[in-house]
Amino acid sequence: MSRNAALFIVLCLVWGLTFLPVRIASEHASPLLLASARFVTAGVLMMAWAGRDLLKVPRTAWPRLIATALLVNTANYAFLFWGAAHAPSGLSAIVNMATIPVWTLLASRALEDQKITARRVAAIALGTAGLGFLFAQRLMGGGGAPGDALEAWGLASVAFGTLAYCVGGVLSRRIAGTMPTLTLASWQTAIGALGLVVVTLAIEPIGVPELAVLLSWPVAPAVGFLVVAGSLVGFTIYIRLLRDWGAFGAGLYAFVSPVIAVVAGVLLLGEPFGASEAVGALLMFGAAAIALRR
């Protein structure tokens, strides 16, 4: 096995498991506070890591850099963390990762006028049908589990956050070549973290007791995993694979990580996963496969 193949396995593992600590920590702390804590910490570490390259931002790139940071990190993770706190981690991972190629296609069409072929239309149709199956039981109040309606809103929140992420990603392409990759990622993380802090303070009461929860069990290790494994390790590996394999090869984690998230949620949290969810997952994986195929 090559080194990149081994790193790809690690990437799929850590990003597939990120939904689990979000779900666990959200039972003890506010999802928005968790997102803020994660990205403030990750932003500081990444900016220190970037070093002198941190200043290599063209003056004309700043407006788009700020806008994309607020989309990719602030809007995305505000909705993602809230949604993952109210929906099974496995389903949240599927909605998040399997819709990335679909939303990217739509955003590329709207913002860059890229042609949507019949194959891409099929991908969007399959993805929409898959989302329908994933939402079906919860929207109809089935399954007998409490909070079904809230789970549906949670999954919708994850889908909307992913849309914001994809729009921000498409808008980032124009400035991605004007600065080092780590510089772009560092500023997006730091500015996005600032946005998350503003949102959190605006809609949630934050005091010493709430902040103290971040240092308690099991919140502290969950946030630590999200910062170290999810942001630092995962992002570093992704950048390497992006360089060596290209966007298509690196993006294949979207097929594997949701499976890991589902298995982890079922085995460790006893989350339900029935026939409707299984059909929805298969349809969304099919949509992702069609969309990512060259």
C-alpha positions in Angstrom: 0.0 0.0 0.0 1.4 3.4 -1.0 1.7 6.2 1.6 -1.0 8.3 -0.1 -3.4 5.3 0.0 -2.7 4.9 3.8 -3.3 8.6 4.3 -6.5 8.4 2.3 -7.7 5.7 4.7 -6.9 7.9 7.7 -8.7 10.9 6.1 -11.8 8.8 5.5 -11.7 7.6 9.1 -11.2 10.9 10.9 -13.7 12.8 8.7 -16.2 10.0 9.0 -15.9 10.1 12.8 -16.2 13.8 13.2 -20.0 13.6 13.4 -19.8 11.4 16.4 -18.1 13.8 18.8 -20.4 16.6 17.6 -23.4 14.5 18.5 -21.9 13.5 21.9 -20.7 17.0 22.9 -23.9 18.6 21.8 -25.8 16.7 24.5 -23.8 18.8 27.1 -23.0 22.1 25.3 -24.6 24.4 22.8 -23.8 23.3 19.2 -22.9 26.9 18.2 -20.6 27.2 21.2 -18.9 23.9 20.2 -18.4 25.1 16.6 -17.0 28.4 17.8 -14.6 26.7 20.2 -13.4 24.3 17.5 -12.7 26.9 14.9 -11.2 29.5 17.2 -8.7 26.9 18.4 -8.1 25.5 14.9 -7.8 29.0 13.4 -5.1 30.1 15.9 -3.1 26.9 15.3 -3.4 27.0 11.5 -2.3 30.7 11.4 0.7 29.8 13.5 1.4 26.9 11.2 1.2 29.2 8.1 3.9 31.4 9.5 5.2 34.1 7.1 2.9 32.9 4.3 0.0 34.3 6.3 0.8 37.7 4.9 0.7 36.6 1.2 -2.8 37.8 0.5 -3.3 40.1 -2.5 -5.2 43.3 -1.5 -7.9 42.6 -4.2 -8.6 39.1 -2.8 -9.7 40.3 0.7 -13.4 41.0 -0.1 -13.9 37.5 -1.6 -11.8 35.9 1.1 -14.0 37.3 3.8 -17.2 36.4 2.0 -16.1 32.8 1.4 -14.9 32.5 5.0 -18.3 33.4 6.2 -19.9 30.9 3.9 -17.5 28.0 4.2 -17.0 28.2 7.9 -19.5 30.5 9.6 -22.8 29.6 7.8 -21.8 26.1 7.1 -20.7 25.0 10.5 -23.4 27.0 12.4 -26.1 25.0 10.5 -24.0 21.8 10.4 -23.4 21.6 14.2 -27.0 22.5 15.0 -28.3 19.9 12.6 -25.9 17.2 13.8 -27.0 17.9 17.3 -30.6 17.0 16.5 -30.2 14.2 14.0 -28.4 10.8 14.0 -24.7 11.3 13.3 -24.8 8.7 10.5 -27.6 10.4 8.6 -26.0 13.8 9.2 -22.8 12.5 7.6 -24.6 11.1 4.6 -26.6 14.3 4.0 -23.4 16.4 4.4 -21.0 14.5 2.3 -23.2 13.0 -0.4 -24.8 16.3 -1.2 -21.4 18.1 -1.6 -21.0 17.1 -5.3 -24.7 17.9 -6.1 -24.6 21.3 -4.5 -21.3 22.0 -6.2 -22.8 21.3 -9.6 -25.6 23.7 -8.9 -23.4 26.4 -7.5 -21.0 26.0 -10.4 -23.8 26.4 -12.9 -25.3 29.5 -11.1 -22.0 31.3 -10.4 -19.6 30.1 -13.1 -22.1 29.2 -15.9 -20.8 25.7 -16.1 -22.9 23.4 -18.3 -25.1 20.9 -16.5 -25.2 17.7 -18.7 -27.8 14.9 -18.7 -25.5 13.0 -16.4 -25.4 15.8 -13.9 -29.1 16.2 -14.0 -29.4 12.5 -13.2 -27.1 13.0 -10.2 -29.2 15.9 -8.9 -32.4 13.8 -9.4 -31.0 10.9 -7.6 -29.7 13.1 -4.8 -33.1 14.7 -4.3 -34.8 11.4 -4.3 -32.3 10.1 -1.7 -32.9 13.1 0.5 -36.7 12.4 0.3 -36.2 8.8 1.5 -33.9 10.0 4.3 -36.5 12.6 5.5 -39.6 10.4 4.9 -40.0 8.6 8.2 -39.2 11.8 10.2 -41.5 14.0 8.2 -44.3 11.5 8.6 -43.6 11.1 12.3 -42.8 7.4 11.9 -40.3 5.2 13.6 -41.7 5.7 17.1 -38.8 7.6 18.3 -39.2 11.0 20.1 -38.1 14.1 18.3 -38.7 12.8 14.8 -39.8 16.3 13.5 -36.7 17.9 15.1 -34.5 15.3 13.4 -36.0 16.3 10.0 -35.2 20.0 10.7 -31.7 18.9 11.8 -31.1 17.1 8.5 -32.4 20.1 6.6 -30.0 22.3 8.6 -27.1 20.0 7.6 -28.2 20.2 3.9 -28.4 24.0 4.0 -25.0 24.3 5.7 -23.5 22.1 3.1 -25.0 24.3 0.4 -23.3 27.3 2.0 -20.1 25.4 2.0 -20.3 24.5 -1.7 -21.2 28.0 -2.7 -18.2 29.3 -0.7 -16.0 26.7 -2.3 -16.9 27.7 -5.8 -16.4 31.4 -5.0 -13.0 30.5 -3.5 -11.6 29.1 -6.8 -10.9 32.6 -8.2 -8.6 33.5 -5.4 -7.2 30.0 -4.6 -4.3 30.5 -7.1 -3.3 33.9 -5.8 -2.0 32.8 -2.4 -0.6 29.6 -0.8 -3.2 27.0 0.0 -2.5 27.0 3.7 -2.8 30.8 3.8 -6.2 30.7 2.2 -7.3 27.9 4.6 -5.9 29.7 7.7 -7.7 33.0 7.0 -10.9 31.3 6.1 -10.8 29.3 9.3 -9.9 32.4 11.5 -12.5 34.7 9.9 -15.1 32.0 9.9 -14.4 31.4 13.6 -14.9 35.1 14.3 -18.2 34.9 12.5 -19.3 31.9 14.6 -18.4 33.7 17.8 -20.5 36.7 16.8 -23.5 34.5 15.9 -23.1 32.5 19.1 -23.0 35.6 21.3 -25.9 37.1 19.4 -28.4 34.3 20.0 -27.1 32.4 23.0 -26.4 33.4 26.6 -22.7 32.6 27.1 -21.2 32.9 30.6 -18.6 31.2 32.8 -20.8 28.0 33.3 -21.2 27.5 29.6 -17.5 28.0 28.9 -16.6 25.7 31.8 -18.5 22.9 30.1 -16.0 23.1 27.2 -13.4 21.8 29.6 -15.5 19.0 31.1 -16.0 15.4 30.1 -16.9 14.4 27.4 -17.0 17.8 25.7 -13.2 18.6 26.0 -12.0 15.4 24.3 -14.7 15.7 21.7 -13.6 19.3 20.8 -10.0 18.2 20.9 -10.7 15.4 18.4 -12.5 17.9 16.1 -9.6 20.3 16.3 -6.7 17.9 16.0 -8.1 15.1 13.8 -10.9 16.9 12.0 -9.2 20.2 11.2 -5.4 19.8 11.5 -4.8 16.2 10.5 -7.7 15.8 8.1 -7.1 19.1 6.4 -3.3 18.5 6.0 -3.9 15.0 4.5 -6.6 16.5 2.1 -4.2 19.1 0.9 -1.5 16.5 0.1 -4.0 14.3 -1.7 -5.3 17.3 -3.6 -1.8 18.0 -4.8 -0.9 14.3 -5.6 -4.3 12.9 -6.7 -6.2 15.9 -7.9 -9.7 17.0 -6.8 -11.4 13.9 -8.0 -9.2 11.4 -6.2 -9.1 13.5 -3.0 -12.9 13.9 -3.1 -13.5 10.2 -3.0 -13.7 10.5 0.8 -17.3 11.5 0.2 -18.1 7.8 -0.7 -16.3 6.3 2.3 -16.6 8.6 5.3 -20.5 8.5 5.5 -20.3 4.7 5.8 -17.9 5.1 8.7 -20.2 7.6 10.3 -23.2 5.3 10.0 -21.3 2.3 11.5 -20.0 4.4 14.3 -23.4 5.9 15.1 -25.1 2.5 15.1 -22.4 0.7 17.1 -21.5 3.4 19.6 -24.8 5.4 20.0 -27.4 2.8 19.0 -28.8 5.1 16.4 -31.6 3.8 14.2 -31.1 3.0 10.5 -34.0 1.4 8.7 -35.0 0.5 5.2 -36.0 4.0 4.2 -32.7 5.5 5.3 -30.8 2.7 3.6 -32.6 3.4 0.3 -31.9 7.1 0.7 -28.3 6.4 1.4 -27.8 4.2 -1.7 -29.5 6.8 -3.9 -27.3 9.6 -2.5 -24.2 7.5 -2.9 -25.2 6.9 -6.5 -25.8 10.6 -7.1 -22.4 11.4 -5.7 -20.7 8.7 -7.8 -22.4 10.1 -11.0 -21.5 13.7 -10.1 -17.9 13.0 -9.2 -17.2 10.8 -12.2 -15.0 12.4 -14.8 
